Amino acid sequence: MARKPSPKKRRGGPESSVVVIGLGRFGRALALELVDEDTEVLGIDESAEVVQALSGSLTHVVRADSTKEDALRQLGVHEFERVVVAIGTDLEASILTASLLISFGIENVWAKATSEAHGRILTQLGVHHVVYPEHDMGQRVAHLVRGRMLDYIEFEDDFAMVKTSPPADIIGLPLSHSAVRTRHGITVVAIKRPGEGFTYATADTVVEADDTIIVAGRTRATERFSELQ
C-alpha cells in the first residue's frame, strides 16, 4: 500500500480536498474533472492497473481495499470532509465502504447507487448524497430528445434550468413586457446572442429569434415552456 499522503501536500484546506473511492468510468471522470477545477483529489481503487493508469493525473492515487477500516485510516481518509464512493459493480464493497465513512463522522459523503434498492440502503446508512448517474443521464437525454431543449439540468425539490430557443410570444419584447413569469411560470435568467457569450437577462432585455436563453422554474413549467413554438 502506498504511504499516507502528507496533510500539507494533500490539502489547501479541508474544503479543497476530495477522496474518490472507486476509479471506474464514473469515478475516474469525476476525479479528473475535480483536478481540472483545481481540487486536490486522493483516488483509491483496488486495481493496480487502474492506479498505475491514473498515477500522473490525480493529486494522489493509491491501491487499497476501501472495505478495511485500517486501510482507510492509514490513508487519512477519516480526516477529509468530502468523500465520494464511486463503486458501482460491487454492491457489498459500496455499502461497507459507505458505512465506514459514516462511522468516521465525515461531514459530506456522496455515493453512487446502481438501483433504487441500493440507494435506499445507502440512505439508511446515513449517506448524505446518493446519486444515480445512469438514471439521471437517461432522464436528461430523454428531455433533450423529445423537445426543443438544448440542455437540461434538474435539481431536487422539483426545480430545473433549461437552455432553449425563445418561443414566438416573447420575441421582440423586453422581458418586463412579455409577462413571461406570469404566463409561463418561469424566469429567463441568461441570454446569448449569436457569436457572443451568455449574459444575465434583465427586465429591459429584448429577446430576438436567434437568441439562446436559459430559463429556470418548476420542472414541468420549464418543460412546457421549451415546447412552445
N, C-alpha and C positions, 0 to 999 in steps of 0.2 A: 504494500500500500504506500502511496506517496505520502511524504511528511505533511503535517498540518501547515497550511499556508499561514504566514505571519500576519497578525492582525493589522499591522501597519501597512503592509503591501495590499492586503485584501480589501481594506475599507478606506473610503474617503469620508466616512461617516456611515452610521447604520442605514441611513436612507438611500445610500448609493450602491449597496451591495445586494445581490440576489443569489440564492442557491437554486440551481435547476437539477433535479434528480430524475434521471432517465433521459438519455440523449438520442432517442429515436427521431423520426421525422418531425414530430411536433416539438419535442424538447430542444432539438438542435436548432430549428428555425427560431424558436423563442429566444434561446440563449444568444444566438448570433445577432438577432435584432436588438437585444438589450445591449450587447457590446457595441454595436454600431451607434447606439444612442448614449455612449459613454457611461454605461452602467457596468460596474465590476461584477463578474459572474464566476461563481465556483460551480463547475459542472461535475456531476457524479454519474457514473454508469458502471455496470458490471462487465461490460465488454472491453477487453484490452484493445481490440481493433478500433472500436468507436473512440476510445480515449486517445489513441495514437493519432487518429484522423483529425481530431479537434485540438491537439496539443498546442498548436501555434495560433489558434483562433480565439480561445477564451482566456480570461484572466488567469484562471487555474482550472485544470480538468484532471480528475483522478479516478482510478478504478477502485470501487468499493461496493460492498453489499449494504444497501441502504436499509435492509430489514434488521441489521445488527446495531443495537444502541451504542456499543463501544466504538464501532467504526465511525458512526456519525459524530460522536463526541471527540474522537481523535482528530477529526477534520474541523472541529469547532462549529459544526452546523448549529448547535444549540445557542450560539452567540449571535446568530443572524436574526433579523427582524422579518425578513421576507424569504419564503421558500416555496418553490413550485414543484409539485410531484407530477412529472410528465410521463410516468409509467402507464402504458396502455394495455399491453397484451397480458401481463402477469397480474391478475386481479389481487392475488394474495399479497404480492410484493407491494402493490399500490396501497392496499389497506393497512398492512403492517407498518409501512413507512409513514403514512399519514398519521397513524396512531402514535408513533414515536415522536413525531414533530409536535403534535398537540400536547403530549406529555411534557415536552421541553418548555412549554409555555410560549412558543414563538407567536408573535403578535399577528402575523398575516401568513396564512398557509393557503395556497391555491393547489387544486388537484384536478387532473384530467379524469373525466368519467367517460366510460365507453358505452354505458347504458343507464337507463333510469334507476335500475336496482343498484348498480354500482354507485351512482350519485347519491342515492338515499343513504347508503351505508357511510359514505364519506361525510355527508352532512350530519348524520347521527354521531359520528366520531368527534365532531366539532370543527371540521374543516371550514374555514371562513368563506372561501370562494370555490365553488365547484363549477368547472367549465366543461362544455360538451363540444369540442372543436368540430367534429364531423357533422353533428346535428345543426350547430349554429351556422356553419358554412353552407349546409344544404338549404336551410331556410333563407339565407341571404341570396344565394344563387337563384332560388325559386322566385323571389321577389324581382330580381333583375330580369329573369327570363320572361315573366308573364306581363310585365308592364313597361312603362317608358322611363323607369328609373335608370340612372347612370351609375349610382352607387347607393348603398343602403346600410345603415347601422342601427340595430335595435338595442336599446338599453333595458334594464329592468324597470318594473313599475309601468309597463305599457307606454314607453316613450321611445321615439325614433327620430333619426335625422336622415334625410333623403337628398341626394343630388339628382336633379332632374331638369328638364326643359320647361319653360314657363307656359302655362295654358293661355289660350287666346284672351280670356276675360281679364287678365291683369296686364297685358301688353300695352305699352304706350301711356300708362298711368303712373303717377307717383304712388308708392305703396300706401301712403296715407289716404289716397283717394280710392284705392281699389277695394278697401274693406276686406282684404284677404283673410285677416284673422277672424273677423265676424262671420264671414260667409263660409269659410272653409276650415276654420278651427286650427290653422297652422300659422307659424311665423316665418317669414323669409329672413334668414339670418346672414346670408352672404350671397354675393353675385359675382359672376365672372364674365367680362366682355371678351369677345374673340381676340386672341393674341395677347391677352393680359392675364394677370393673376387674380385670385379671389380677393375681394374687399368686403368689409362689413356693409350690410344694407342699412339704410336709414329711411326715415319717413319720406324723405324727398327723392329717394332713388326711383328712377323711371326704368321699368323693365322693358327690354326690347326682345324681339322674337328670336334673335340668335344668341341671346344670353344663356348662361347656365346658372342655375340658382341652387342654393342649399336651404331646405326648409326643415323646421322642427315642430314636433307636436305629438299628440297621441298616435300610436302606431296606425290604427285604422284611418285616421284623418290624413296622415301623410300618404298612405297608400291610395286613398281616394283622390287626393289632390294630384298625385303623379299620373293618374289615369285620365285626367281631364285633357281635352284636346284644345 
